[in-house]
Amino acid sequence: MSLVILRRVLSPLLLSLLLGSLTLTFRADALPARAPGFAIPYADGSPGSWIGSYSVDGVLAYCLDPTRRGSTTAAAGAPSRVVRSWRDLTGHSVPTRDLQRVAWIASTAGATTSRVQAAAVDTALYALLGRGAYAWGASRSEARMRSTGHFREIRDEAARLLGRSARLAGAARLRLSVPAQAYAGGPVTVTARVTNEYDVPLPGVVVRTDYPLDDAGPVSGVTGRDGRVRWTFTPTRVGSAQLTATAEDLATRFPVVLVPEDHHFQRLAVAGLTHDLTRSATATVTPAAVGIATVTSAPAIDPGDLLSDTVTITAPDDFHAIITARLYGPFRNRPTGASCTADLVVGTVTRDWTGSGTFVTDPVGPLTTPGYYTWVEEAPATAITQAAHSSCGEEAETSLVRRYRPELVTATSRPRANVGVDLTDEVRVSNLMPGTTAKVTAYLAGPFPSRDEISCRVTASRHVEFAIDGPGTYTTPALRVTSPGWYAWFEVLPATPTSEAVRTPCHVPSETSLITRPQPPVVQIDTGPDGAPTAGRTFTSYLQVAAADIGLHTGALALRPDRGVLRPPAGAAAWYAASARFPDRIGTMVLAGHVAMSDGSRGPFGRLVDLAPGSRITITRGGVTRPLTVATVRRYPRNEPLPATLFDPTGPFRVALVTCTHKVTHPDGSWHYTDNLVVVAR
């Protein structure tokens, strides 16, 4: 409804007060033809009081003084007031918050065509303002609802209104969030948030806005549970403008009450009064940046070939311009930002382009002069975009016109062999100008514990040199290999005036050799208590073995088996001389020692059984110590051969410590061990 009706029920003073900050309006679409509600008959059936709304000059209102006489005639033309204080039937002041709840219920639910809802609004307002017998759940309140024959529906609706008002009532707040910077043609998200003065989100509020720098026109949305509504705009113009958002049909903060001059008559709360709330923010849109990403058709070409450029434009949909691509060159070295001068332009191509996307330029060439060439693209400024260009000398934009790029295919002479072998490498050279002379360096990297750990570093490799004279197959001089492990060849061909430098890759299977010690025989290891006879035997000290966790520290003597049996000496460990050696990178070093001596005293490996995975072991030779960590602890029957894998000369270096375990004592006092204990450390 218009303000004509509002003026008929609101005093000029109140109207001017309200219009000073906001405009109250009626929710006209919700006004019924007549005031809905239920008559409450007396006991004899005659008409009694009323539960619901009243119509005052065509405006719905609700009685607020249950103990006073009710007369819509008395309220007609009565002055209106914004009520900020109230005393209930008991004479106590009604909390300000409850007055705000009255305003919210009257604003949002009072202008209803539903008899049940009107009765619920009446009940809720009495419950908040009347108290006493009219308080929620009190006798009079219950009786009024029951007299309608719709007790449950009215009670549930009144409870819902009371519950929602406790959370949502209060002065509305509208906050508008606009990005500080936006670009033409790009997405811009605007957020409006509607809350009450207690920062509680207000859902279901219609908010209208208009982004002044696009062509979409006004839009509206409804706030969600978080009180927010968002819009995404695509500005089509640049500049600054005021963006305005309006939240519609917001509840009043305090109730507007018609107050008859005769205080014996009831005061009435006007229903359906709402107001709009408007906020503005400055929206600034600047010209959008145009992205130019380019890739030359080939990083290197042969003389006589053509070059083109793949250009990706990132721009607003309304972008339209002529894209210019220029090819500069040749340069002796890779060009930098200041290298692209007008005298070095070898070709110019253009493309009429709209929006974002990718295109391939027309080719430029043939290019016959060796050297580096680079593309530079330009996009002029438009009404909505900035000028843009790529940089001179970008790596993705630069191509090399080369004469030859040699190819080297190589193969080692022995993929697998024993130590002491002489290794050579066969090198097949192609794609090289006939008659080109150069000196090739062949590097042999190794030894390494595994193929995966091969590292082709020049400073850590041995090398040989050989001369080439154009394409062909060549064999390197030999290098003798005396240490086991993994080895790999790689070659370096230096640059020449007609060719590029080439280095062959690492980890090429055909270039890899596994060099091992000979497979040692599987032997029986006798570490029983009797010990091995030492008379007439000569031993050579090889290394020291220690395990601080168990107090182990003993020497290991070099020992070879006697008729397939390795018998450690008394008082020291034995190194199986056919197994891996101290400096080796691969293979298994086997160390054996007695657990106990024949007199029952503890042997060198007497406490080996106390080691567990994760324990630390060290072996030392010539002042150099190699730390190891126990990986496994296993037992094997002594009457069966030890696993062949225990003597494997391949695989990363490890140490196997072997002794006896599981002592069995016989009735006559004699004893022996039934198992071998094998501790493997890596």
C-alpha positions as MATLAB code, in Angstrom:
seq = 'MSLVILRRVLSPLLLSLLLGSLTLTFRADALPARAPGFAIPYADGSPGSWIGSYSVDGVLAYCLDPTRRGSTTAAAGAPSRVVRSWRDLTGHSVPTRDLQRVAWIASTAGATTSRVQAAAVDTALYALLGRGAYAWGASRSEARMRSTGHFREIRDEAARLLGRSARLAGAARLRLSVPAQAYAGGPVTVTARVTNEYDVPLPGVVVRTDYPLDDAGPVSGVTGRDGRVRWTFTPTRVGSAQLTATAEDLATRFPVVLVPEDHHFQRLAVAGLTHDLTRSATATVTPAAVGIATVTSAPAIDPGDLLSDTVTITAPDDFHAIITARLYGPFRNRPTGASCTADLVVGTVTRDWTGSGTFVTDPVGPLTTPGYYTWVEEAPATAITQAAHSSCGEEAETSLVRRYRPELVTATSRPRANVGVDLTDEVRVSNLMPGTTAKVTAYLAGPFPSRDEISCRVTASRHVEFAIDGPGTYTTPALRVTSPGWYAWFEVLPATPTSEAVRTPCHVPSETSLITRPQPPVVQIDTGPDGAPTAGRTFTSYLQVAAADIGLHTGALALRPDRGVLRPPAGAAAWYAASARFPDRIGTMVLAGHVAMSDGSRGPFGRLVDLAPGSRITITRGGVTRPLTVATVRRYPRNEPLPATLFDPTGPFRVALVTCTHKVTHPDGSWHYTDNLVVVAR';
ca = [
       0.000    0.000    0.000;
       1.061    3.596   -0.455;
       1.796    6.103    2.281;
      -1.811    7.389    2.000;
      -3.012    4.571    4.248;
       0.001    5.016    6.502;
      -0.861    8.677    7.061;
      -4.416    7.715    8.089;
      -3.187    5.652   11.020;
       0.132    7.265   11.978;
       0.362   10.664   13.572;
       2.182   13.362   11.594;
       4.764   13.593   14.345;
       5.535    9.879   14.265;
       5.547    9.856   10.484;
       8.081   12.640   10.296;
      10.200   10.892   12.916;
      10.183    7.641   10.983;
      10.724    9.211    7.590;
      13.769   10.995    8.920;
      15.759    7.739    8.797;
      13.615    5.106    7.086;
      10.233    4.672    5.444;
       7.685    2.277    6.902;
       5.435    0.511    4.402;
       2.686   -2.086    4.551;
       3.108   -5.523    3.121;
       0.134   -4.827    0.900;
       0.109   -8.191   -0.824;
      -0.534   -9.878    2.540;
      -3.450   -7.718    3.738;
      -6.743   -9.624    3.993;
     -10.172   -8.269    3.000;
     -11.177   -8.331    6.660;
      -9.519   -8.968   10.011;
      -9.137  -12.748   10.594;
      -9.601  -14.464   13.939;
     -12.048  -16.322   16.191;
     -14.924  -15.110   18.371;
     -14.710  -16.353   21.961;
     -18.323  -16.930   23.152;
     -19.529  -16.566   26.713;
     -20.868  -19.588   28.640;
     -24.423  -18.880   27.513;
     -23.363  -18.867   23.871;
     -23.658  -15.111   23.400;
     -20.844  -13.267   21.579;
     -17.861  -12.644   23.767;
     -14.331  -11.393   23.171;
     -12.095  -11.904   20.134;
      -8.770  -13.665   19.451;
      -7.049  -12.429   16.325;
      -6.548   -9.084   14.570;
      -8.719   -5.989   14.197;
      -9.179   -3.726   11.197;
      -8.551   -0.059   11.905;
      -9.187    2.136    8.881;
      -8.259   -0.812    6.643;
      -5.055   -1.579    8.558;
      -4.652   -4.696   10.704;
      -3.805   -4.221   14.370;
      -3.677   -6.319   17.570;
      -4.989   -5.442   21.037;
      -2.274   -5.178   23.667;
      -4.230   -4.462   26.920;
      -6.300   -7.561   27.784;
      -7.849   -5.926   30.897;
      -9.099   -2.817   29.115;
     -12.177   -2.361   26.979;
     -11.688   -3.202   23.306;
     -13.041   -0.975   20.603;
     -11.670   -0.522   17.144;
     -13.844    2.578   16.934;
     -11.955    4.130   19.820;
      -8.629    3.310   18.128;
      -9.665    4.818   14.794;
      -7.870    8.100   14.318;
      -5.890    7.527   17.527;
      -2.338    8.895   17.543;
       0.438    6.379   16.978;
       3.670    5.993   18.864;
       6.844    3.990   18.602;
       6.811    2.143   21.932;
      10.175    1.597   23.612;
       8.876    0.851   27.141;
       5.924   -1.128   28.505;
       4.572   -2.407   31.814;
       2.793   -5.765   31.988;
      -0.357   -6.596   33.929;
       1.673   -7.117   37.078;
       3.156   -3.624   36.815;
       6.655   -4.800   35.912;
       8.639   -3.345   33.036;
       8.761   -5.510   29.941;
      12.367   -6.070   28.776;
      13.414   -4.100   25.715;
      14.194   -7.362   23.963;
      10.587   -8.527   24.381;
       9.322   -5.262   22.849;
      11.594   -5.938   19.867;
      10.099   -9.427   19.599;
       6.589   -7.894   19.582;
       7.648   -5.606   16.708;
       9.152   -8.525   14.768;
       6.036  -10.728   15.157;
       3.644   -7.898   14.234;
       5.773   -6.939   11.208;
       6.484  -10.374    9.767;
       3.393  -12.395   10.728;
       0.663   -9.939   11.728;
      -0.607   -9.030    8.233;
      -2.057  -12.472    7.577;
      -5.215  -13.880    5.993;
      -5.039  -16.978    8.198;
      -7.373  -17.134   11.193;
      -4.993  -19.550   12.944;
      -1.956  -17.330   12.372;
      -3.805  -14.191   13.466;
      -4.874  -15.959   16.681;
      -1.274  -17.143   17.196;
       0.052  -13.588   16.738;
      -2.533  -12.295   19.244;
      -1.515  -14.999   21.748;
       2.226  -14.352   21.280;
       1.872  -10.568   21.744;
      -0.170  -11.024   24.960;
       2.393  -13.550   26.201;
       5.212  -11.009   25.741;
       3.388   -7.906   27.022;
       0.476   -9.044   29.211;
       2.104  -11.646   31.451;
       0.031  -12.868   34.440;
      -2.904  -14.962   33.234;
      -1.962  -14.130   29.659;
       1.628  -15.358   29.919;
       2.649  -18.260   27.729;
       1.023  -21.405   29.120;
      -1.050  -19.480   31.704;
      -4.744  -20.167   32.308;
      -6.261  -17.335   30.329;
      -3.906  -17.844   27.432;
      -4.738  -21.569   27.279;
      -8.494  -20.930   27.588;
      -8.516  -18.382   24.750;
      -6.737  -20.792   22.396;
      -8.908  -23.775   23.336;
     -12.134  -21.818   22.799;
     -11.326  -21.571   19.071;
     -11.417  -25.321   18.475;
      -7.912  -25.028   16.943;
      -5.846  -25.194   20.076;
      -2.928  -27.289   18.766;
      -2.483  -25.327   15.539;
      -2.635  -21.934   17.294;
      -0.333  -23.070   20.112;
       2.295  -24.504   17.730;
       2.273  -21.408   15.504;
       2.523  -19.064   18.508;
       5.427  -21.113   19.888;
       7.169  -20.912   16.518;
       6.747  -17.133   16.383;
       8.010  -16.719   19.934;
      11.012  -18.920   19.205;
      11.978  -17.171   15.956;
      11.456  -13.718   17.398;
      13.819  -14.517   20.281;
      16.569  -15.005   17.713;
      15.715  -12.668   14.837;
      14.136   -9.569   16.413;
      16.012   -6.285   16.565;
      17.100   -3.509   14.234;
      18.209   -4.807   10.851;
      21.743   -4.245    9.603;
      22.853   -4.436    5.963;
      26.513   -4.798    5.075;
      27.714   -4.648    1.495;
      31.027   -6.153    0.392;
      32.495   -5.095   -2.950;
      36.014   -6.030   -4.175;
      38.439   -3.139   -3.866;
      39.650   -3.796   -7.383;
      37.855   -5.366  -10.326;
      38.717   -5.799  -13.967;
      36.541   -5.379  -17.021;
      35.386   -8.687  -18.408;
      36.324  -10.624  -15.283;
      34.029  -12.069  -12.626;
      33.211   -9.760   -9.699;
      31.502  -11.168   -6.621;
      29.359   -8.824   -4.518;
      28.121   -9.995   -1.108;
      25.305   -8.533    0.971;
      24.828   -9.665    4.570;
      21.673   -8.944    6.536;
      21.670   -9.359   10.323;
      19.887   -7.888   13.293;
      21.633   -5.570   15.706;
      22.883   -8.617   17.635;
      24.679   -9.887   14.533;
      22.251  -12.781   14.099;
      21.846  -13.603   10.371;
      18.412  -12.879    8.902;
      17.494  -15.533    6.320;
      14.861  -15.184    3.617;
      15.349  -11.434    3.081;
      14.994  -10.222   -0.506;
      17.917   -7.981   -1.490;
      17.974   -6.002   -4.734;
      21.113   -4.583   -6.313;
      22.387   -3.191   -9.555;
      26.028   -3.340  -10.668;
      26.466   -0.036  -12.475;
      29.318   -1.146  -14.727;
      27.702   -4.047  -16.540;
      24.704   -4.484  -18.820;
      22.792   -7.058  -16.789;
      20.400   -4.615  -15.072;
      19.009   -4.925  -11.534;
      19.047   -8.340   -9.907;
      17.696   -9.688   -6.656;
      18.396  -12.591   -4.363;
      17.296  -14.073   -1.064;
      19.581  -14.363    1.949;
      20.466  -17.847    3.090;
      20.802  -19.251    6.587;
      23.986  -17.224    7.053;
      22.175  -14.011    6.149;
      24.248  -13.649    2.984;
      23.352  -13.371   -0.654;
      25.964  -13.222   -3.392;
      25.957  -12.116   -6.992;
      28.610  -12.496   -9.647;
      28.794   -9.747  -12.246;
      30.878   -9.332  -15.371;
      31.634   -5.620  -15.791;
      31.676   -4.399  -19.372;
      32.857   -0.860  -18.683;
      35.694    0.742  -16.750;
      35.406    3.508  -14.179;
      33.994    4.106  -10.688;
      30.319    4.077   -9.729;
      28.091    3.648   -6.701;
      26.722    0.153   -6.226;
      23.499    0.182   -4.187;
      21.829   -2.759   -2.454;
      18.393   -2.649   -0.825;
      17.076   -5.181    1.692;
      13.284   -5.241    1.463;
      10.440   -5.739    3.928;
      12.503   -5.734    7.105;
      10.753   -5.901   10.469;
      10.559   -2.760   12.620;
      12.824   -2.505   15.630;
      10.034   -1.455   18.059;
       6.265   -1.780   17.755;
       4.116    1.049   16.378;
       1.078    1.353   18.679;
      -2.248    3.195   18.224;
      -2.976    4.900   21.560;
      -6.625    6.026   22.146;
      -7.065    9.252   24.096;
      -9.240    7.422   26.642;
      -6.832    5.230   28.617;
      -9.676    2.816   29.428;
      -9.509    1.491   25.879;
      -6.983   -0.968   24.567;
      -3.883    0.089   22.724;
      -3.346   -1.679   19.374;
      -0.098   -2.718   17.658;
      -0.110   -1.972   13.925;
       0.675   -5.129   11.914;
       2.474   -5.530    8.613;
       4.737   -2.495    8.935;
       8.086   -3.103    7.275;
      10.879   -0.964    5.904;
      13.648   -1.197    3.358;
      17.322   -0.710    4.165;
      19.774    0.594    1.579;
      23.565    0.605    1.555;
      25.997    1.792   -1.100;
      29.607    1.045   -1.945;
      31.995    2.276   -4.565;
      32.658   -0.145   -7.393;
      35.828    0.512   -9.361;
      36.614   -1.342  -12.569;
      39.949   -0.941  -14.337;
      41.027   -2.167  -17.759;
      41.710   -5.879  -17.696;
      45.143   -7.302  -18.308;
      45.509   -9.437  -21.398;
      47.584  -12.567  -20.945;
      49.778  -13.697  -23.832;
      51.405  -17.112  -23.516;
      53.351  -18.359  -26.522;
      55.324  -21.406  -27.579;
      57.484  -21.576  -30.673;
      56.811  -24.451  -33.053;
      60.191  -26.084  -32.341;
      63.034  -25.370  -29.925;
      65.522  -26.260  -32.678;
      65.257  -26.698  -36.439;
      67.555  -27.505  -39.313;
      68.508  -24.853  -41.896;
      65.756  -24.272  -44.453;
      62.887  -25.077  -42.065;
      59.979  -22.770  -41.130;
      58.956  -21.438  -37.732;
      55.457  -20.602  -36.460;
      54.177  -19.678  -33.009;
      51.318  -21.013  -30.889;
      49.695  -18.068  -29.121;
      47.260  -18.365  -26.192;
      45.271  -15.229  -25.368;
      43.550  -14.823  -22.001;
      41.156  -11.871  -22.176;
      37.543  -10.818  -21.524;
      34.897  -12.175  -23.867;
      34.398   -8.698  -25.378;
      38.086   -8.288  -26.192;
      38.771   -7.683  -29.895;
      42.106   -6.617  -31.396;
      44.715   -7.307  -34.062;
      47.481   -9.486  -32.587;
      50.915   -8.889  -34.136;
      53.685  -11.516  -33.976;
      57.263  -10.648  -34.993;
      60.192  -13.038  -35.363;
      63.624  -11.588  -34.483;
      67.056  -13.037  -35.279;
      69.543  -14.447  -35.780;
      71.387  -14.072  -32.450;
      74.736  -15.674  -31.701;
      73.661  -16.290  -28.115;
      70.224  -16.561  -26.569;
      68.598  -13.108  -26.777;
      67.641  -11.041  -23.736;
      65.002   -8.352  -23.151;
      66.800   -5.548  -25.030;
      67.996   -7.651  -27.942;
      64.910   -7.411  -30.184;
      65.512   -4.314  -32.318;
      63.735   -3.320  -35.512;
      66.708   -4.181  -37.751;
      66.504   -7.844  -36.625;
      62.872   -8.460  -37.647;
      62.857  -11.359  -40.128;
      59.083  -11.775  -40.370;
      55.787  -10.225  -39.200;
      52.370  -11.908  -39.109;
      49.019  -10.665  -37.740;
      45.759  -12.207  -36.574;
      42.327  -10.627  -36.007;
      41.263  -12.058  -32.644;
      38.292  -11.960  -30.249;
      38.077  -13.159  -26.619;
      40.260  -15.909  -25.164;
      41.717  -18.863  -27.001;
      44.683  -20.303  -28.857;
      45.804  -19.908  -32.453;
      48.878  -20.751  -34.545;
      50.507  -17.968  -36.548;
      51.355  -18.252  -40.206;
      54.892  -19.635  -40.654;
      57.963  -17.485  -41.271;
      60.895  -18.752  -43.338;
      62.713  -20.614  -44.679;
      65.441  -19.729  -42.177;
      68.906  -20.455  -43.491;
      71.253  -18.615  -41.131;
      72.266  -20.540  -37.992;
      71.621  -18.896  -34.654;
      68.837  -18.138  -32.198;
      65.462  -16.701  -33.210;
      62.729  -15.448  -30.882;
      59.062  -14.431  -31.210;
      57.458  -11.331  -29.664;
      53.649  -10.837  -29.669;
      51.767   -7.587  -29.128;
      48.121   -6.756  -28.348;
      47.055   -3.058  -28.477;
      45.047   -1.365  -25.734;
      41.260   -1.404  -26.141;
      38.389    0.250  -24.308;
      38.343   -2.544  -21.704;
      41.883   -3.942  -21.765;
      45.447   -2.817  -21.306;
      48.078   -3.163  -23.980;
      50.114   -6.343  -23.659;
      53.158   -7.946  -25.199;
      55.421  -10.891  -24.593;
      59.075  -10.394  -23.719;
      62.059  -10.709  -26.010;
      64.081  -13.839  -25.427;
      61.520  -15.922  -23.521;
      62.741  -19.505  -23.470;
      59.479  -20.938  -24.797;
      59.612  -18.398  -27.629;
      63.185  -19.044  -28.722;
      64.340  -21.493  -31.398;
      67.819  -22.492  -32.500;
      68.572  -22.948  -36.186;
      71.293  -25.562  -36.024;
      73.448  -27.334  -38.524;
      73.868  -30.718  -36.843;
      72.879  -32.354  -33.606;
      75.017  -35.468  -33.300;
      73.562  -38.705  -31.976;
      75.654  -41.182  -29.980;
      74.432  -44.736  -29.460;
      76.649  -46.706  -27.087;
      76.976  -50.195  -25.628;
      79.331  -51.558  -22.983;
      81.538  -54.518  -23.856;
      80.491  -56.606  -20.828;
      77.019  -56.214  -19.200;
      78.191  -58.565  -16.412;
      81.626  -59.787  -15.446;
      83.928  -60.575  -12.538;
      86.411  -58.105  -11.048;
      89.615  -57.689  -13.020;
      87.810  -57.370  -16.367;
      88.829  -54.783  -18.989;
      85.754  -52.766  -20.034;
      85.399  -50.879  -23.314;
      82.492  -48.995  -24.867;
      81.292  -49.118  -28.454;
      80.156  -45.697  -29.716;
      78.158  -45.237  -32.930;
      78.145  -41.571  -34.056;
      75.547  -40.270  -36.534;
      73.939  -36.992  -37.692;
      77.337  -35.332  -37.904;
      78.782  -33.473  -40.857;
      81.246  -35.773  -42.692;
      84.838  -34.864  -41.945;
      84.040  -33.258  -38.593;
      86.880  -34.022  -36.197;
      86.578  -33.996  -32.445;
      87.920  -35.646  -29.321;
      85.328  -37.611  -27.367;
      85.717  -38.264  -23.636;
      84.285  -41.551  -22.372;
      83.603  -41.680  -18.641;
      83.125  -44.854  -16.578;
      81.124  -44.079  -13.421;
      81.183  -46.535  -10.513;
      81.125  -48.591   -8.478;
      77.581  -48.113   -7.073;
      75.575  -50.360   -4.717;
      72.638  -50.663   -7.139;
      71.572  -49.689  -10.625;
      69.188  -47.055   -9.236;
      72.020  -45.327   -7.363;
      74.217  -44.803  -10.428;
      75.231  -41.142  -10.684;
      77.076  -39.974  -13.770;
      79.281  -37.240  -12.368;
      82.365  -36.285  -14.351;
      84.415  -35.509  -11.228;
      83.730  -38.939   -9.713;
      84.453  -41.010  -12.825;
      87.475  -42.446  -14.593;
      87.787  -41.559  -18.264;
      89.545  -42.233  -21.535;
      89.661  -40.164  -24.730;
      89.431  -41.091  -28.397;
      89.273  -39.160  -31.648;
      86.477  -39.284  -34.243;
      86.423  -38.184  -37.884;
      82.806  -37.813  -38.913;
      80.030  -40.394  -38.542;
      81.016  -43.988  -37.754;
      81.494  -46.638  -35.062;
      84.330  -46.327  -32.568;
      85.642  -48.377  -29.619;
      87.019  -46.669  -26.536;
      90.317  -47.623  -24.915;
      89.884  -50.183  -22.112;
      89.572  -49.476  -18.384;
      90.271  -52.279  -15.906;
      87.690  -52.761  -13.128;
      88.991  -54.167   -9.828;
      86.146  -53.273   -7.415;
      82.723  -54.931   -7.518;
      79.589  -52.847   -8.082;
      77.482  -51.236  -10.771;
      79.197  -49.221  -13.503;
      77.906  -47.051  -16.321;
      79.558  -45.457  -19.361;
      78.665  -42.006  -20.618;
      80.309  -39.944  -23.356;
      80.805  -36.231  -23.936;
      81.222  -34.858  -27.458;
      82.187  -31.150  -27.320;
      80.658  -28.533  -29.574;
      82.295  -27.846  -32.930;
      81.740  -25.023  -35.389;
      79.197  -27.224  -37.208;
      77.633  -29.246  -34.390;
      76.303  -29.011  -30.873;
      77.797  -30.551  -27.785;
      76.312  -33.919  -26.834;
      76.418  -35.882  -23.608;
      74.894  -39.338  -23.549;
      72.352  -39.996  -20.782;
      72.987  -41.887  -17.568;
      71.263  -45.164  -16.588;
      71.115  -46.449  -20.173;
      70.756  -50.263  -19.811;
      73.114  -50.952  -22.729;
      75.775  -48.842  -20.978;
      75.495  -50.527  -17.576;
      77.735  -53.299  -16.238;
      77.432  -55.338  -13.072;
      80.885  -56.347  -11.861;
      80.988  -58.898   -9.046;
      83.431  -61.084   -7.254;
      83.213  -64.759   -8.224;
      80.331  -66.597   -6.610;
      81.787  -68.031   -3.389;
      81.018  -71.702   -2.677;
      78.307  -72.384   -0.130;
      80.208  -73.685    2.884;
      79.315  -75.249    6.174;
      80.165  -72.942    9.079;
      81.230  -74.772   12.213;
      80.890  -72.472   15.215;
      80.272  -75.172   17.799;
      81.887  -75.148   21.232;
      84.802  -77.407   20.372;
      86.565  -74.752   18.354;
      88.939  -75.365   15.527;
      92.432  -76.646   16.149;
      94.889  -73.781   15.857;
      98.155  -75.716   15.885;
     100.071  -75.219   12.678;
      97.530  -72.681   11.308;
      98.487  -69.182   10.216;
      95.890  -66.364   10.382;
      95.865  -62.870    8.940;
      94.003  -60.160   10.813;
      91.468  -58.567    8.440;
      89.178  -56.206   10.379;
      87.536  -55.422   13.710;
      83.800  -55.955   14.352;
      81.925  -54.272   17.207;
      78.384  -54.008   18.557;
      78.183  -51.654   21.533;
      74.650  -52.788   22.453;
      75.936  -56.239   23.461;
      79.530  -55.408   24.365;
      80.929  -57.146   21.265;
      84.408  -56.122   20.119;
      86.611  -58.659   18.404;
      88.961  -59.049   15.506;
      88.130  -61.024   12.377;
      90.842  -63.149   10.775;
      90.958  -63.960    7.092;
      90.062  -67.641    6.686;
      89.379  -70.042    3.861;
      87.315  -73.224    4.238;
      88.861  -76.665    4.800;
      87.114  -79.289    2.619;
      83.916  -77.184    2.478;
      83.846  -76.277    6.181;
      84.720  -72.868    7.624;
      86.065  -73.341   11.172;
      86.697  -70.075   13.068;
      89.673  -70.023   15.434;
      89.272  -69.770   19.176;
      89.030  -66.282   20.628;
      88.378  -64.421   17.364;
      85.918  -64.209   14.487;
      86.684  -65.421   10.984;
      86.100  -63.586    7.707;
      85.163  -65.959    4.868;
      87.874  -64.748    2.448;
      85.839  -65.648   -0.648;
      82.954  -63.364    0.408;
      82.668  -59.585   -0.011;
      85.570  -57.449    1.168;
      85.682  -54.360    3.368;
      85.633  -51.614    0.703;
      83.125  -53.398   -1.588;
      79.874  -51.632   -2.518;
      77.976  -54.854   -3.257;
      77.887  -58.447   -2.036;
      77.689  -60.183    1.360;
      80.621  -60.257    3.783;
      80.398  -63.411    5.933;
      81.857  -63.284    9.481;
      81.705  -66.366   11.725;
      82.537  -66.800   15.396;
      82.055  -69.224   18.291;
      79.219  -68.680   20.718;
      81.078  -70.603   23.453;
      84.398  -72.355   23.932;
      84.896  -75.988   24.856;
      85.445  -75.093   28.505;
      82.038  -73.360   28.601;
      83.409  -69.815   28.503;
      81.756  -67.282   26.214;
      83.060  -67.103   22.660;
      83.611  -63.969   20.518;
      79.979  -64.111   19.318;
      78.614  -65.284   22.658;
      76.039  -62.508   22.943;
      75.111  -62.278   19.272;
      71.698  -63.713   20.141;
      70.898  -60.471   22.017;
      70.997  -58.365   18.841;
      67.664  -57.265   17.390;
      66.651  -55.458   14.200;
      67.699  -51.847   14.485;
      70.840  -52.559   16.538;
      74.050  -50.867   15.398;
      77.180  -52.731   14.231;
      80.500  -51.352   12.969;
      83.334  -52.905   11.038;
      86.730  -51.210   10.968;
      89.790  -51.728    8.794;
      92.829  -49.502    8.403;
      91.297  -46.782   10.553;
      88.129  -46.597    8.422;
      84.807  -47.532   10.035;
      81.625  -48.588    8.228;
      78.432  -48.393   10.342;
      75.637  -50.895    9.719;
      72.177  -51.548   11.104;
      70.790  -54.993   11.886;
      68.063  -55.863    9.397;
      67.203  -59.491   10.192;
      67.927  -62.147   12.832;
      67.202  -65.728   11.722;
      67.931  -69.320   12.750;
      68.741  -72.276   10.520;
      69.234  -75.975   11.485;
      72.931  -76.858   11.667;
      72.312  -80.203    9.998;
      71.168  -78.403    6.830;
      73.171  -76.193    4.416;
      72.930  -72.458    4.945;
      70.886  -70.585    2.282;
      72.799  -69.862   -0.920;
      71.578  -66.256   -0.765;
      73.813  -65.794    2.260;
      76.801  -65.949   -0.099;
      75.329  -63.771   -2.882;
      78.022  -61.539   -4.452;
      75.372  -59.120   -5.832;
      73.026  -56.685   -4.136;
      73.988  -53.761   -1.873;
      76.781  -54.480    0.603;
      75.763  -56.279    3.797;
      77.428  -58.255    6.606;
      76.245  -61.667    7.794;
      77.355  -62.625   11.341;
      77.084  -66.397   11.898;
      77.287  -68.336   15.162;
      75.516  -71.193   16.950;
      72.383  -71.082   19.082;
      69.832  -73.316   20.835;
      72.040  -75.199   23.288;
      71.086  -78.783   24.189;
      72.636  -80.410   27.299;
      72.773  -84.217   27.562;
      72.395  -86.302   30.766;
      76.118  -87.006   30.838;
      76.816  -83.247   30.945;
      77.907  -82.966   27.361;
      76.221  -80.297   25.208;
      75.905  -79.038   21.694;
      73.980  -76.485   19.570;
      71.243  -77.438   17.114;
      70.904  -74.197   15.091;
      72.941  -71.548   13.344;
      72.129  -67.945   14.228;
      72.516  -65.527   11.295;
      72.403  -61.764   11.910;
      72.314  -59.653    8.726;
      73.251  -55.982    8.931;
      73.106  -53.460    6.098;
];
